[in-house]
Amino acid sequence: MAQIHCQSKQYRDVNIFTFTEMSEDEAHEKFVEVRWGDRNSVTCPCCGAIGSHYYIASRKKWRCKDCSEFFSVTSSTILEGRKLTFRIILVALFLFVAAPKSDGANRIHPILGVTLRTVYMLFGKFREALWEQRDTSQLTGVVHIDGGHFCGKPRRPRVRQKANAKAIDSKLRNRKANLIPTDALKRIEPWNQEKLENRRIVLVMREVSADKRIGGLRTRIAIVPAETRAHVIQAIRTYVSSDATMVITDFSAAYRSLSSWYEHEAVNHSVEYSTDDGVNQNQAESFMARMRRSEFGILHGMRPQYLALYANEFAWREDVRFCTLGEKFHMLLSMILRTGLSKAWRGYNQGHRLEVEYDGIPKAEAWPWEETI
């Protein structure tokens, strides 16, 4: 029987007991090791001085020999001000990377013995670290592109509607048009129009390996309000190099002008999922399938402000799927300790909410309350 990588013995190079059986001092040493390497290379986040600063064991803090400021291993990182123990953070991080399609705070918080909001914010910071440290280099080779509808799902009416042949066919084929309420539905449930305003398109671009056994190599995502030419071309031109061998999309009118920059192939999904010549966009479709399973079965909903963070998390999971658990764990912990103060979650418990949306398309991003907390 064939065995995929995530079911192999080599993949399980660490497990949850690796971290639950640690003492708090050992967990702290893990943070020191990942951030600085050893205690002789501790870097003061205030003045940048490197050395073996004065260590206060009872507080797990250092005092800088140069500027006399106090700091800890999480100072000036996304985990600054943490109240959780180091061991709980390590266990939460392991559970996060071990989940095949992300994990929900509602499942994890009773395991860790903390509140739902605590895990929700902690996982949010993990996703923000992935976002801030993401690779934005351009894709080359063969690139599969697709757009998927997320957020803003309409509610069913109180009174059941009699299904017609078109509605049944749309549902069975899982067409995007099935997400849009009919005129009759809008009249019965007028708030559906407001819900649809929160709908966003996750645009995924995946560079495909020449080895069919490997599949996707690198993944880039962008969030656009609609799958139209005006919105998708900018994102594609940002993340797909002009030297790309081929770009493959579906038959949406939004992608028709791609032939101006790339060799462009398209698949008519109303007829087939792969052409007779084998042209398909299956790597982009598989990404959408896993993210949609997570939205409905695990996360139970996403919000436009944080949608890019979720989409980028899935892009990262796709790109590191051949890494072992230990490699993914250390990779993410290193990203967390290299990421500065949180932009999306600082002051969350005090009522500060993110008022702008991440979209993944480079531009000057303004954070309305960054200077006030």
Secondary structure, 3 states (H helix, E strand, C coil): CCCCHHHCCCCCCCCHHHHHCCCHHHHHHHHHHHHHCCHHHEECCCCCCEECCEEECCCCEEECCCCCCEECCCCCCCCCCCCCCHHHHHHHHHHHHHCCCCCCHHHHHHHHCCCHHHHHHHHHHHHHHHHHCCCCCCECCEEEEEEEEECCCCCCCCCCCCCCHHHHHHHHCCCHHHHCCCHHHHHHCCHHHHHHCCCEEEEEEEEECCCCCCCEEEEEEEEECCCCHHHHHHHHHHHECCCCCEEEEECCHHHHHHHHCCCEEEECCCCCCCCCCCCCCHHHHHHHHHHHHHHHHHHCCCCCCCHHHHHHHHHHHHHCCCCCHHHHHHHHHHHHHHCCCCCCCCCHHHCCCCCCCCCCCCCCCCCCCHHHC
